Structure formats: C-alpha cells, structure tokens
Amino acid sequence: MLNGKTVMITGGTGSFGKQCCRDILTRFDPQKVIVFSRDELKQSEMAADPVFSTEKIRFFLGDVRDEPQLKRAMVRVNYVIHRAALKQVPAAEYNPHEFINTNINGAMNVVDAADISS
Ligand SMILES: NC(=O)c1ccc[n+]([C@@H]2O[C@H](COP(=O)([O-])OP(=O)(O)OC[C@H]3O[C@@H](n4cnc5c(N)ncnc54)[C@H](OP(=O)(O)O)[C@@H]3O)[C@@H](O)[C@H]2O)c1
C-alpha cells in the first residue's frame, strides 16, 4: 500500500521511527519518506547511515508542537506515522508540562495538521 506513496514519520530518528523507515524502504517502493524531528545531529547521523543513503529520504527539521510547521511538512504527504514522543518516565515526573506539550498537544497537532476529515 505504500508503493509510490509519500510517507512522513514524526520522530523518524528515534528507535521506532528509524526501524519503521528501514522497513518501508526495504519492503515497499515509496516515492518519498520524510523524517520529521527536531535535532539536526540525529538527522545527520541517520543520513550518514548507508541504509538511509537514498534519494527517497528527506529530513525535515520541525517540532510537533508547531502546527503550522507540521502543515508545511505534510504538503503532498499520503500517510503520516506519528512516533515523535518524550518517553523517559523520571524526566516526565519532573517536567510534566514538557511531556503534555509534546505527547498530548503535539499528537493533537499532528491529527489536526493531517486534516483527517478530508
Ligand atoms: N521503541 C520501541 O520499541 C517502541 C515500541 C512501542 C511503542 N513505542 C512508542 O513510540 C514512541 C517513540 O519511541 P522511540 O523508542 O522511538 O523513542 P526515541 O528513540 O526516544 O525517539 C523519539 C523521537 O521523537 C522525536 N521527538 C521528540 N520530541 C519531538 C518533538 N517535539 N517534535 C518532533 N520530534 C520529536 C525525537 O527526535 P528529536 O529529539 O530530534 O526531536 C526522536 O526522533 C513512544 O511513544 C514510544 O512509547 C516505541
């Protein structure tokens, strides 16, 4: 179902997102895979991995807290896989607002930017 399609993976540099990218590239023939995340270092390290050295991958710097940026990234995207998250429980206990902003409000921004009603 992903052949010829453009897929965007939020949190594409994370452990889940990277594996997801690898699977899509090996099992399908997508038009493009967009990795959406905040940290340029993680993106450049991923880009340097031979597994991901393909013209089909695009690295988009962005934050799921920023809905306009999500909308720009999603132009002509067919599928979005949402894996951007903060997940360290001790950090969540000390920084609950950060986790709410990314994991809850960010997830809602992804849904709204994807405009799933259309
Ligand atoms: N790993 C697994 O086996 C597994 C299994 C089941 C479910 N999950 C779930 O999948 C999600 C991701 O897990 P993971 O293990 O891949 O975590 P991870 O390795 O920590 O990766 C998190 C990803 O999210 C990105 N990210 C964090 N905050 C962001 C923001 N505000 N905007 C955009 N990107 C952001 C990170 O990149 P930047 O920091 O550069 O932004 C990174 O790419 C979690 O909800 C986890 O519970 C994971």
Ligand as a Chemical Component Dictionary entry (heavy atoms), coordinates in Angstrom:
data_LIG
# 
_chem_comp.id                   LIG 
_chem_comp.type                 NON-POLYMER 
_chem_comp.pdbx_formal_charge   0 
_chem_comp.three_letter_code    LIG 
# 
loop_
_chem_comp_atom.comp_id 
_chem_comp_atom.atom_id 
_chem_comp_atom.alt_atom_id 
_chem_comp_atom.type_symbol 
_chem_comp_atom.charge 
_chem_comp_atom.model_Cartn_x 
_chem_comp_atom.model_Cartn_y 
_chem_comp_atom.model_Cartn_z 
_chem_comp_atom.pdbx_ordinal 
LIG N1  N1  N 0  10.969 1.762  20.627 1  
LIG C1  C1  C 0  10.012 0.846  20.684 2  
LIG O1  O1  O 0  10.273 -0.357 20.573 3  
LIG C2  C2  C 0  8.580  1.231  20.874 4  
LIG C3  C3  C 0  7.605  0.237  20.932 5  
LIG C4  C4  C 0  6.278  0.598  21.094 6  
LIG C5  C5  C 0  5.930  1.939  21.205 7  
LIG N2  N2  N 1  6.892  2.885  21.159 8  
LIG C6  C6  C 0  6.459  4.298  21.284 9  
LIG O2  O2  O 0  6.909  5.003  20.125 10 
LIG C7  C7  C 0  7.235  6.347  20.501 11 
LIG C8  C8  C 0  8.696  6.611  20.110 12 
LIG O3  O3  O 0  9.533  5.701  20.814 13 
LIG P1  P1  P 0  11.087 5.586  20.474 14 
LIG O4  O4  O 0  11.576 4.412  21.223 15 
LIG O5  O5  O -1 11.307 5.661  19.008 16 
LIG O6  O6  O 0  11.632 6.926  21.182 17 
LIG P2  P2  P 0  13.008 7.682  20.900 18 
LIG O7  O7  O 0  14.033 6.747  20.414 19 
LIG O8  O8  O 0  13.287 8.494  22.133 20 
LIG O9  O9  O 0  12.659 8.673  19.703 21 
LIG C9  C9  C 0  11.776 9.766  19.864 22 
LIG C10 C10 C 0  11.734 10.532 18.568 23 
LIG O10 O10 O 0  10.826 11.621 18.718 24 
LIG C11 C11 C 0  11.492 12.823 18.291 25 
LIG N3  N3  N 0  10.890 13.935 19.011 26 
LIG C12 C12 C 0  10.831 14.132 20.357 27 
LIG N4  N4  N 0  10.169 15.253 20.629 28 
LIG C13 C13 C 0  9.794  15.797 19.435 29 
LIG C14 C14 C 0  9.081  16.969 19.066 30 
LIG N5  N5  N 0  8.604  17.832 19.976 31 
LIG N6  N6  N 0  8.854  17.203 17.747 32 
LIG C15 C15 C 0  9.336  16.341 16.806 33 
LIG N7  N7  N 0  10.012 15.226 17.099 34 
LIG C16 C16 C 0  10.249 14.954 18.398 35 
LIG C17 C17 C 0  12.962 12.569 18.606 36 
LIG O11 O11 O 0  13.841 13.356 17.819 37 
LIG P3  P3  P 0  14.303 14.819 18.282 38 
LIG O12 O12 O 0  14.682 14.710 19.722 39 
LIG O13 O13 O 0  15.419 15.148 17.373 40 
LIG O14 O14 O 0  13.144 15.725 18.061 41 
LIG C18 C18 C 0  13.081 11.118 18.146 42 
LIG O15 O15 O 0  13.169 11.067 16.741 43 
LIG C19 C19 C 0  6.970  6.446  22.025 44 
LIG O16 O16 O 0  5.656  6.926  22.220 45 
LIG C20 C20 C 0  7.086  5.007  22.485 46 
LIG O17 O17 O 0  6.363  4.799  23.680 47 
LIG C21 C21 C 0  8.196  2.570  20.996 48 
# 
loop_
_chem_comp_bond.comp_id 
_chem_comp_bond.atom_id_1 
_chem_comp_bond.atom_id_2 
_chem_comp_bond.value_order 
_chem_comp_bond.pdbx_ordinal 
LIG N1  C1  SING 1  
LIG C1  O1  DOUB 2  
LIG C1  C2  SING 3  
LIG C2  C3  SING 4  
LIG C2  C21 DOUB 5  
LIG C3  C4  DOUB 6  
LIG C4  C5  SING 7  
LIG C5  N2  DOUB 8  
LIG N2  C6  SING 9  
LIG N2  C21 SING 10 
LIG C6  O2  SING 11 
LIG C6  C20 SING 12 
LIG O2  C7  SING 13 
LIG C7  C8  SING 14 
LIG C7  C19 SING 15 
LIG C8  O3  SING 16 
LIG O3  P1  SING 17 
LIG P1  O4  DOUB 18 
LIG P1  O5  SING 19 
LIG P1  O6  SING 20 
LIG O6  P2  SING 21 
LIG P2  O7  DOUB 22 
LIG P2  O8  SING 23 
LIG P2  O9  SING 24 
LIG O9  C9  SING 25 
LIG C9  C10 SING 26 
LIG C10 O10 SING 27 
LIG C10 C18 SING 28 
LIG O10 C11 SING 29 
LIG C11 N3  SING 30 
LIG C11 C17 SING 31 
LIG N3  C12 SING 32 
LIG N3  C16 SING 33 
LIG C12 N4  DOUB 34 
LIG N4  C13 SING 35 
LIG C13 C14 SING 36 
LIG C13 C16 DOUB 37 
LIG C14 N5  SING 38 
LIG C14 N6  DOUB 39 
LIG N6  C15 SING 40 
LIG C15 N7  DOUB 41 
LIG N7  C16 SING 42 
LIG C17 O11 SING 43 
LIG C17 C18 SING 44 
LIG O11 P3  SING 45 
LIG P3  O12 DOUB 46 
LIG P3  O13 SING 47 
LIG P3  O14 SING 48 
LIG C18 O15 SING 49 
LIG C19 O16 SING 50 
LIG C19 C20 SING 51 
LIG C20 O17 SING 52 
# 
